[in-house]
Amino acid sequence: MLATIWSPAVVAAIAGVIVNIVIRYVTAPRLSPLLRPFRQIGPIIRTAAALQAILPAEAAALEPMLSDDVVRLRRLRRVARWVAHDPVTSDDLTSAVYESLNMLLLLDVSVLCVASREIVSNGGALLRMVAVVGTVDAAVAVASYREGTADWTCRCAASVTRSCRTRFRILSSSHPRMGSS
């Protein structure tokens, strides 16, 4: 009795695996360029969540917008976590299970479908979040640059508006060998 039930089930499972492997092989060249940008979404959302607690008083106008966007993009963050799986950073067993599930169930394709819907519905929030994180990153880069140029004298003014427009003005600068400009 079990032979009559299990035989067709095993044949169907093997056929499904073969079909999924063929689909995976055919779609892999097209999926790879799409997956790379999705791997950056998780770290950007995580960075924005961490920035909420450390924004200085000058950038307080950004905090309510940032906290709303972090909440709206929670689902996209979970989806991006699956896409961002790096087999190099995990153990062999976890990587094998992940790749097997991905091969058998075409999870990358499913995740991209869900993520694309999330981006369509929350694209504005994602763009605002990228702008805020980019603004803070630029401010940190300028501060780091200024700290590294102890020989230089540079007076800069920076301001951040609610619309994430950052204004950097160099008021004056000089280099020890070139004089002031």
ChimeraX attribute file (.defattr): number of C-alpha atoms within 10 A of each C-alpha:
attribute: neighborCount
match mode: 1-to-1
recipient: residues
	/A:1	5
	/A:2	6
	/A:3	8
	/A:4	8
	/A:5	9
	/A:6	11
	/A:7	11
	/A:8	11
	/A:9	12
	/A:10	11
	/A:11	11
	/A:12	12
	/A:13	13
	/A:14	12
	/A:15	12
	/A:16	14
	/A:17	15
	/A:18	14
	/A:19	13
	/A:20	17
	/A:21	17
	/A:22	13
	/A:23	13
	/A:24	19
	/A:25	12
	/A:26	11
	/A:27	12
	/A:28	13
	/A:29	10
	/A:30	10
	/A:31	14
	/A:32	11
	/A:33	10
	/A:34	11
	/A:35	17
	/A:36	12
	/A:37	12
	/A:38	21
	/A:39	17
	/A:40	14
	/A:41	21
	/A:42	21
	/A:43	15
	/A:44	17
	/A:45	24
	/A:46	13
	/A:47	15
	/A:48	22
	/A:49	18
	/A:50	11
	/A:51	17
	/A:52	17
	/A:53	10
	/A:54	11
	/A:55	14
	/A:56	12
	/A:57	9
	/A:58	11
	/A:59	16
	/A:60	15
	/A:61	16
	/A:62	21
	/A:63	20
	/A:64	11
	/A:65	17
	/A:66	23
	/A:67	16
	/A:68	12
	/A:69	21
	/A:70	21
	/A:71	13
	/A:72	16
	/A:73	21
	/A:74	14
	/A:75	14
	/A:76	23
	/A:77	22
	/A:78	12
	/A:79	20
	/A:80	24
	/A:81	18
	/A:82	16
	/A:83	23
	/A:84	17
	/A:85	14
	/A:86	12
	/A:87	14
	/A:88	8
	/A:89	8
	/A:90	11
	/A:91	9
	/A:92	11
	/A:93	10
	/A:94	11
	/A:95	16
	/A:96	13
	/A:97	11
	/A:98	16
	/A:99	16
	/A:100	12
	/A:101	13
	/A:102	17
	/A:103	19
	/A:104	16
	/A:105	16
	/A:106	16
	/A:107	16
	/A:108	19
	/A:109	17
	/A:110	13
	/A:111	18
	/A:112	18
	/A:113	11
	/A:114	15
	/A:115	20
	/A:116	15
	/A:117	13
	/A:118	18
	/A:119	15
	/A:120	10
	/A:121	12
	/A:122	15
	/A:123	14
	/A:124	12
	/A:125	19
	/A:126	23
	/A:127	13
	/A:128	17
	/A:129	26
	/A:130	19
	/A:131	16
	/A:132	25
	/A:133	20
	/A:134	16
	/A:135	17
	/A:136	19
	/A:137	12
	/A:138	14
	/A:139	17
	/A:140	12
	/A:141	12
	/A:142	15
	/A:143	12
	/A:144	11
	/A:145	11
	/A:146	16
	/A:147	11
	/A:148	10
	/A:149	11
	/A:150	10
	/A:151	12
	/A:152	16
	/A:153	15
	/A:154	16
	/A:155	12
	/A:156	14
	/A:157	10
	/A:158	12
	/A:159	13
	/A:160	19
	/A:161	13
	/A:162	14
	/A:163	12
	/A:164	20
	/A:165	12
	/A:166	18
	/A:167	12
	/A:168	14
	/A:169	11
	/A:170	11
	/A:171	10
	/A:172	11
	/A:173	13
	/A:174	14
	/A:175	14
	/A:176	9
	/A:177	8
	/A:178	7
	/A:179	10
	/A:180	12
	/A:181	8
